[in-house]
Amino acid sequence: MLLNNNCEAFNNVLVEARGRPIISLMEWIRRYVMQRSAYKREGLSNFEEIYGLRVIPVDVYEFEVDDIEDFYLVNLANRTCHCGSWDLIGIPCKHAVACIVLRKLDAKDFVHEVYLVETYRKTYSPKFYGMPGHKMWPTTTLAKPLPPPYRKMPGRPNKRKRKKEVDEGKGGKKAVKEFKQRRCGNCGDLGH
């Protein structure tokens, strides 16, 4: 699910570049990844933790945490908090972090390694180096890539491109037919 969400988020970013030719598209992706990696590296230097909760120890690993909104029960041994956040995503919530700090434990012991700052830093540690524009690239004797062949897509054709009937005029309206009087079915006379 995490990988699928990342793929969908990346595809959403590519919307503006999707219509470009393949080389321009790859260049756009390279620049986007380079900028995003630099942005994430800068953000790591501003990483701060937030405290300010009242923690009441119940036992060695059980606590009652007084938040502005309500009271929450935290169990560090079971890795649970009644707010449900820690149980749901596997990262200690702010209530659990306050308890971990009170007991002077290492917060890394309560988080899966994929969520650690070191793992996050490793993800964005490779640098994407700049390169000159395509006019500076060496030329090749190979044939230039061609677009894929045109193929008529299935489905109903567009109405604007339909063929006109023989009796239709230039404006697409049907030609006016001459009025012909009809005979009455009862008496056989014309015009009524």
C-alpha positions as CSV (number, residue, x, y, z in Angstrom):
1,M,0.0,0.0,0.0
2,L,2.9,2.4,0.8
3,L,4.5,1.7,-2.6
4,N,1.2,2.1,-4.4
5,N,0.6,5.5,-2.7
6,N,4.2,6.6,-3.6
7,C,3.6,5.6,-7.3
8,E,0.2,7.4,-7.4
9,A,1.8,10.5,-5.9
10,F,4.7,10.4,-8.4
11,N,2.3,9.9,-11.3
12,N,0.3,12.9,-10.1
13,V,3.4,15.0,-10.3
14,L,4.1,13.8,-13.9
15,V,0.8,15.1,-15.2
16,E,2.3,18.4,-16.4
17,A,5.2,16.6,-18.2
18,R,3.3,13.6,-19.7
19,G,2.7,15.1,-23.1
20,R,6.4,15.9,-23.8
21,P,8.6,13.8,-26.1
22,I,10.5,11.0,-24.4
23,I,13.9,12.8,-24.0
24,S,12.2,16.0,-22.6
25,L,10.1,13.8,-20.3
26,M,13.2,12.0,-18.9
27,E,15.0,15.4,-18.5
28,W,12.0,16.8,-16.6
29,I,11.9,13.7,-14.3
30,R,15.7,13.9,-13.7
31,R,15.4,17.6,-12.7
32,Y,12.3,17.0,-10.5
33,V,14.1,14.1,-8.6
34,M,17.2,16.2,-8.2
35,Q,15.3,19.2,-6.8
36,R,13.1,17.0,-4.5
37,S,16.2,15.3,-3.0
38,A,17.9,18.6,-2.3
39,Y,14.7,19.9,-0.7
40,K,14.4,16.8,1.6
41,R,18.1,17.1,2.6
42,E,17.5,20.7,3.6
43,G,14.4,19.8,5.6
44,L,16.2,17.2,7.6
45,S,18.4,20.0,9.1
46,N,15.3,21.6,10.6
47,F,13.9,18.5,12.2
48,E,12.6,19.2,15.7
49,E,10.6,17.2,18.3
50,I,7.5,18.6,20.1
51,Y,6.7,18.0,23.8
52,G,4.5,19.8,26.3
53,L,2.2,17.0,27.5
54,R,1.6,16.0,31.2
55,V,2.6,12.4,31.8
56,I,1.4,10.5,34.8
57,P,3.2,7.1,35.4
58,V,0.8,4.2,36.3
59,D,3.5,1.5,36.1
60,V,7.0,1.1,34.7
61,Y,5.7,0.9,31.1
62,E,2.1,2.3,31.5
63,F,1.2,5.9,31.6
64,E,-1.8,8.3,31.5
65,V,-1.0,11.3,29.3
66,D,-2.9,14.6,29.7
67,D,-3.3,16.3,26.4
68,I,-5.3,19.5,25.9
69,E,-8.1,17.5,24.3
70,D,-8.4,14.4,26.6
71,F,-6.5,11.8,28.6
72,Y,-4.8,8.9,26.8
73,L,-3.5,5.6,28.2
74,V,-0.1,4.5,26.8
75,N,1.5,1.1,27.2
76,L,5.1,1.0,26.0
77,A,5.5,-2.7,26.5
78,N,2.6,-3.5,24.2
79,R,3.4,-0.4,22.0
80,T,-0.2,0.9,22.2
81,C,-1.9,4.2,22.8
82,H,-5.6,4.8,23.1
83,C,-5.5,7.6,20.5
84,G,-5.1,4.7,18.0
85,S,-2.3,6.4,15.9
86,W,0.6,4.3,17.1
87,D,-1.4,1.1,16.6
88,L,-2.4,2.2,13.1
89,I,0.9,3.3,11.6
90,G,3.5,1.8,13.8
91,I,5.2,5.1,14.7
92,P,4.9,6.3,18.3
93,C,2.3,9.1,18.6
94,K,3.1,12.3,20.6
95,H,1.7,10.7,23.8
96,A,4.0,7.7,23.5
97,V,7.0,9.9,22.7
98,A,6.3,11.9,25.9
99,C,6.3,8.6,27.9
100,I,9.5,7.4,26.1
101,V,11.3,10.7,27.0
102,L,10.1,10.5,30.6
103,R,11.6,7.0,31.0
104,K,14.7,8.1,29.1
105,L,14.4,5.3,26.6
106,D,15.6,5.5,23.0
107,A,12.7,6.3,20.7
108,K,14.4,4.3,17.9
109,D,13.6,1.1,19.8
110,F,9.9,1.7,19.4
111,V,9.9,2.5,15.6
112,H,10.4,0.2,12.7
113,E,13.7,0.9,10.9
114,V,12.0,2.0,7.7
115,Y,10.7,5.1,9.6
116,L,14.0,6.1,11.1
117,V,15.6,9.4,10.1
118,E,18.8,7.5,9.1
119,T,16.8,5.4,6.6
120,Y,15.1,8.5,5.3
121,R,18.5,10.2,5.0
122,K,19.9,7.2,3.0
123,T,16.9,7.5,0.6
124,Y,17.8,11.0,-0.4
125,S,21.6,10.8,0.0
126,P,22.4,10.0,-3.6
127,K,23.0,13.3,-5.5
128,F,21.7,13.8,-9.0
129,Y,24.3,15.8,-10.9
130,G,23.5,18.5,-13.4
131,M,24.2,18.0,-17.1
132,P,24.4,20.3,-20.1
133,G,21.4,21.0,-22.4
134,H,20.6,18.7,-25.3
135,K,22.2,21.1,-27.8
136,M,25.6,20.2,-26.1
137,W,25.1,16.4,-26.4
138,P,27.3,14.5,-28.9
139,T,25.5,13.7,-32.2
140,T,25.1,10.1,-33.3
141,T,24.8,8.5,-36.7
142,L,21.8,6.4,-35.5
143,A,18.3,7.1,-36.8
144,K,16.3,9.5,-34.7
145,P,13.5,8.0,-32.7
146,L,10.1,8.2,-34.4
147,P,6.7,8.6,-32.8
148,P,4.5,5.5,-32.6
149,P,2.4,4.8,-35.7
150,Y,-1.1,6.4,-35.7
151,R,-3.9,4.0,-34.8
152,K,-7.6,4.7,-34.9
153,M,-8.9,4.3,-31.4
154,P,-12.0,2.1,-30.9
155,G,-15.3,3.8,-30.0
156,R,-17.9,5.9,-31.5
157,P,-16.6,8.5,-34.0
158,N,-16.9,12.2,-33.2
159,K,-20.1,13.9,-34.5
160,R,-18.2,16.8,-35.9
161,K,-16.4,14.6,-38.4
162,R,-19.4,12.5,-39.5
163,K,-20.3,12.1,-43.2
164,K,-23.2,14.2,-44.4
165,E,-26.2,12.6,-46.0
166,V,-27.0,13.2,-49.7
167,D,-30.0,15.4,-49.0
168,E,-28.1,17.6,-46.4
169,G,-27.1,21.1,-47.2
170,K,-23.8,22.9,-46.6
171,G,-24.8,24.0,-43.0
172,G,-25.4,20.4,-42.0
173,K,-29.2,21.0,-42.0
174,K,-31.5,18.8,-44.0
175,A,-32.7,20.4,-47.2
176,V,-36.4,21.5,-47.2
177,K,-38.6,19.1,-49.1
178,E,-41.4,20.4,-51.4
179,F,-44.8,20.4,-49.8
180,K,-47.1,17.8,-51.2
181,Q,-50.8,17.8,-50.4
182,R,-52.2,14.6,-49.0
183,R,-55.7,13.2,-49.6
184,C,-58.1,12.6,-46.7
185,G,-58.5,8.9,-45.8
186,N,-62.3,9.2,-45.3
187,C,-63.6,11.4,-48.1
188,G,-60.6,11.5,-50.6
189,D,-60.5,15.3,-50.8
190,L,-57.3,17.4,-50.7
191,G,-56.2,19.9,-48.1
192,H,-57.9,19.0,-44.8
